[in-house]
């Protein structure tokens, strides 16, 4: 049986009885929508988010004042609840695709898109669609990082923010007088460069490369009052409960830069399935948990011109890994999860 998700389901709809079904339902490809299907399946295996959509709690936080008027969250909730109903081999998420296309032109047509770009935009939409107000804390008692976080959220938070968003500290330091400028920015995923000319590397290699300092020529030093060389250093000041890591596999070919031709790095990246230790990469105190377990991977096969996306997800129901290839869902051994196609990793606190 195939379901076309055409309506927004109410919490009392029989598809949403909180007997969570199998969670192993596929998604029909609606014309090069494998990039969207891959991300939806990864989010569909984020346990707290699934519970939030299936028990109807999200309805209490729908924000009608945002440009999408809560519609993105409502359509994704309908898809998630159908995927967990256990009644269908696969479904067609046409309404979600149409709603996404209404607000982002690039997702309207049948051309292949980037799953990382889709994920990043979707996270921002969901955060704005599902907001609630909190009482702001007294800023005087906060650290600089905490104060920057409060100023970023402006007392409006969401479950999506609390699950997926972290914070990065950027320090730019003059190489002459050592004067420094410190700023803070939020992130919903870490986008990591790969070591150059390396056929194999580890996730730790990519994190170290990302967090290493880089020289910035001609920085306007506020202390020297003239341009100086400076070193920019990034540090993770706030780790989220769900850590999403993206690998920058696509790059502009320097030999064909006038044609804006993209190439793909097929580097094999070794990453842990369990107990990813983020302590050495974070400024958080050792009292806070910094170990993560992998639960989903968005894969990309092929090239920029012609590629295909799939997802590997670990079922919370059965504790086994499955491959989600559009409408086809098959069990796979853990040994197949690591491959040179790994594009986006989804980790959750252990």
ABEGO torsion letter per residue (X at the ends): XBBBBABBBBAABAAABABAEAGABBBBBAGGAAAAAAAAAAAAABAAAAAAAAAGAAAAABBAABAAGGAAAAAAAAAAAAAAAGABABBBBAAAAAAAAAABAAAABABBBBAAAAAAAAAAAAAAABBBBBBBBBAAABBAAAAAAAAAAGGBBBAAAAAABBBBBBBBBBAAAGBBBBBBBBBABBBBBBBBGBABBBAAAAAAAAABBBBBBGBBBAAAGBBBBBBBBBBBABBBABBBBBBBABBBBAAAAAAGBBBBBABBBBBBABGBBAAAABABBAABBABBBBABBBBBBEBAABBBBBBBBBBAAAGBBBBBBEABBBBBBAAAABBAABABBBBBBX
